[in-house]
Amino acid sequence: MAASQSSLSRVPSRCTETAQATVAFEIAGYSLHKGLDRGKYLRSPVFSIGGYDWCIQYYPDGKNKDYEGYVSVFLELLTKNAEATTLYDWMLVELVMGRSNVVQYGKEPRVFNRQKSAWGIPKFMQTTAETELIYERNQCLVLEICRNISVIKETLEIDLPPSDLLDNLAIFLEGKKGADVTFKVQGEVFPAHKNLLAMRSAVFDAEFYGPMADKGAQDITIDDMQPAVFKAFLHFIYTDSLPSMDDLEDDDKREMFKHLLMAADKYATGRMKMICEGMLCKCLDVETVATILALADQHHCSNLKNACIEFMFSSNKMDDVIASQGYLHLKRSFPGLFVEMFERSVKSRKI
């Protein structure tokens, strides 16, 4: 009796695991069991399928008086307090020909539980003179159950609420509970937690726990960032998302993303840096593209840099770009970048 486990398949609201096996029960000394009396049965050795214990019940004189003249067979679930849904076939093996004849197909699943632990066929085989002669001659009857027994385990999947970890971390930041470091940014104070900052930023990790760290430092002054920018930066550190900026005008949003990109570069928060790059790529215009290009070059933002150059060369407003203050600043302060733009322009024209 060999059982093989199939892979786990999932359907909405439940998971179904199917175990398949073919089980043979040999009734040796066939004629010796005749006359055992109605309602009495032989039980096969216990076998396990799908994590449950089973046996086959063989009634040589029928399960009760209603089935006199028939052999009855049943499959019984032995595992206590269990419930299993099965689909199976019953077969009778012809010993001479070495083949199995299907007696009954499993047309629909059967549920085995405490109320009904056995299912089967009361009229499995009629004990006519012809059949008696065949099996008395061989003194053996072999039942197969079956080509497959499918034990279907169903467990409801609990609908879990969405994770509130990020919300809790945001509350953790705002509540200041357990804060062990304070940032002073242009007169505003921001309590925070060293362990979390160090986990999210290699720069903070080195500052708080590196070889040169001042383990007792609790007050840190930041002079190169605006309070609103630092607050948004801390929000990202704690929640991995930027705060809502719906109340800001487009120009103010662009400025916020520029400053947050600089903060991300300073404190080595790569994901935040990429998010800011993507947002700036979406808000390029002729007045600001040159300034953003310079920013991208300074902070090694290749995607943003390429987007700026492509915007400048593909725009029908190149004259307006050249006339902007940002372009003049770019030309004076970043001659290397200006040369790179010129070379790209020449190459694009050749193509």
C-alpha angles and dihedrals in degrees: 000000000000126000126196125195119226123212121276113264123193132212129177114289095001144048122225125203118188124199119190130199145148115227125193123197115192117204103203120194091027097184093048091067096054111108094032084132133247116298094022120110147181116238123217121227112280115266131185126228126167093356093303131106118236142173138187120241115212117195107190092187099036132271094271141344092284089068100046110151093031138093111233124205129188138180112225130199109220101180108107121242091000133133124204134170115215140183117196148149130230119220138179118216120225102217095197096050094033094226136117124237117205111235097179134004120220097248097173136009119271122216115221116197143134092290094050115017098164134054128175151117117298090191098042097142131001114231097226123160090257096054092042090055093051096050097037088056093052093034087213138092122187123201122195122199095206169296084266138355109201113200108194117200113196123190123172115240112230114232102237120206116245117274114273095191095111092046090051091050090051089052089046089057095046094043093055091210112159094005111162102177133049127206119205112203116179094321098321122107125218119187115206144163121259097208094055093044091049091049092054100039130041088204093057090043091057092043095051104030108014126111092268096042122129098228092196097050111124103158122060124180120209116195102171100063137065118239093242090052093048091048091053089045092053090047089058092046090056101036106023089234137088119247120253114280098184091121093059126091117240093258092049091049091052091050091048092052091049092053093043090052089055091048091049091052092047094051097035098242097152099182092054090048092054092048091053091047090054093049093049091049087061097052104049118139136166093264098052107025094091093049091048090048090056090048091050091051093049094051098038097246101158096177093051091044092054091046091054094049092046090050092052095049097040095045121100086215099069090128089057091049091052090050094053123104090235091060092050090051090048092051093050101038103033108040092156091056091046090054090049090053091050092051092050090050092053093048092049091053091052090053 
